Amino acid sequence: MPSFPGAAEQKNEPKNTETEHKNPSIQEMTDEANKRKNAGKPWWKLW
């Protein structure tokens, strides 16, 4: 029984990893936008 839930967790891990891979790019853009906002410059003009 314990091995089955462990296998299910392993199956969910790759999906979470893919989602995390997609999120960092958005987080990086948000971080850059926040840094540019802190600098007082609109991020859409600096793109």
N, C-alpha and C positions, 0 to 999 in steps of 0.2 A: 504493500500500500504506500509506504513513504516514498518509494522510488517513482511511483506514478505522478504524484504532485510535483516532485522535483523535475521530472521530464516536462511537465506542463509549464513550470517556471522557466525552464531552459528555452522552451518554444516561445514564450512571451518575451524573453530577454532580447532576441534579435529584433523583434518588432520595436521594442522600446529603444534599442540602440539606433535603429533607423530614424525613429522620431527624434531622438536626441541629436542625431547628426543634422536633421533638418532644422531643429530649433537653434543650435549654436549660430548658424548663419544669420538668423533673424535677430538673435541676441547681439551678435557682433554689430549688425546694422543699427540696432537700438542703442548700443553702447556708443558707437560712432556718432549717432544723432545727438545723444545726450552730451557727449564731449563738445560737439560743435555748438549745441545750444548753450553750454556753459561758456563757450568762447564768445557767445553773443552773435554767432553767424548762422543764418538759416542753412540747414543741411541740404535743402533742395537746390540752393544756389551753388553749393560746394560739390554737388554730385558731379 
